[in-house]
């Protein structure tokens, strides 16, 4: 199986998306939803919930490994820099390796800022009920 970036797109987390996410999850930490509060923090403005960022990784995986039977069985996320509400980022999905014996793929998801610096990196292990390799070639 070839490795490399198989999905890349621009992403902007809007104020409305963050507000809705806060309502759904109950995580109304003012660093995410209160502009006045956030302006007084070390970040200087609102940052996106980490779990909202992780949810976008699931979207990129489902777009590239079609089928509802593709699941994430492990995810390790590292937050390197804040992701700010309303700013443009690049989301990418990269295949690192494929294990035919276990029918799993190791994938790295990333959020990069406009200067190409990593803000968030996640290593994910995917599994499928059928041969995942057949769905990616």
N, C-alpha and C positions, 0 to 999 in steps of 0.2 A: 504494500500500500504506500502511495506517495504521502509524504508529510508536507506541511506548509500551511499557509493561511488559506482557508477555504471560504471565509466570509468576512467582509469588512463593510462597515457603514458608519455614517455620521450619526451621532445621537445627541440630543439635547433633552435634559430633564426639566420640564416646565414647572413653574410655580404651582399650577393647577394639579399636575401629576403628583407632586410631592404632597400637596394638601390632601388630595384624595387618598394617597397611600397612608398618610397619618390618620385619617378618619377610619379607614378600613382596619388598620393594625392597632390603633390606639396609641401609637408612638408619636406623641405630640411634643417631643422635646423641642424647645424653642430654637435650638440651633438649626433646626430644619424648617420651621414654619413662621418664626417671628423675626422680621427684618431688623427691627430696632434692637432686639436682644443680640442677634447674630453679628450686627455691626460692632458690638462691643467685645466680641470674642477674638481669639488669636486668628481666626479665619477671616473676619471682617465682613462676612456675608453668609447667607444660608448655604448649608451643605446638604447633599442628597443622602437619604437613608442608605446605609450599606446593603440592607436586604432588598431595597428597590433596585439597586445596581445589580445584585445577584439575579434578580428576576429577569433582567434583560439578557443575562447569559443563557437562561433557559430558552428564551425566544430565539436566540441565534443558533442554539443547538437544534431546536425543533425545525428551523428553516433549512438546516443543512443535513439532517439525518431524519428524513420524513418518516412519519408513522407514529402513531400514538404509543407504540410499544417500546420506543427508545426512552430509557430512563437514566437519570444520573444516580449512580450508586455511591459516589463519593465526591466531595468538593472541598478543596482547601483554598480559602480566600485570604489574600494579603492586601491590606489597604495601605498604599504607599504615600499618596497625596490626597487631599480633599477633592471631591467632585462637587462643583458649584452649580446651584440652580441657575438655569438660563444660559449656561455656557456650552459651547460646542466641543464634543469629544469624538474620538474614533473608537468604535467597538469592533474587536476582531475575534475570530475563532480559528485556532490553529490545531491541526492534528499532529500529535507528537509521536504516537506509536499505536500499533494494532497488535493485540494478542489473540491469535486465531483459536488457541486452545480454550480460552475463557470467553471468547467472543466479546471482547471489550476493547474500547479505544480510549487512550489517554489524550485529552484535549486541554489546551490552554486557552482561556478567555482573557481578554485584556481590555481595559479602558485607558486610552492615551489622550493626553491633552494636545492642543494644536501645535505644540513644539515637539511632539513625539515622545514626551516623557510619560512613563507608566504611572498611572494613578492607582489602578486596581489590577491585580492579577489573580486568576483562579485556575487551579489545576483540577480537572474533572475527569472522572472515570465514567464512561457510558457503557450501557449494556442493552442488548436487544434480544427478544425472544428468538429471532431468526438471525441469519448471518448478517451482521451489521456491515461487513465489507461490501456485500452486494448492493447496499443502498447508497454507497458513497462513490462508486466508480461509474 
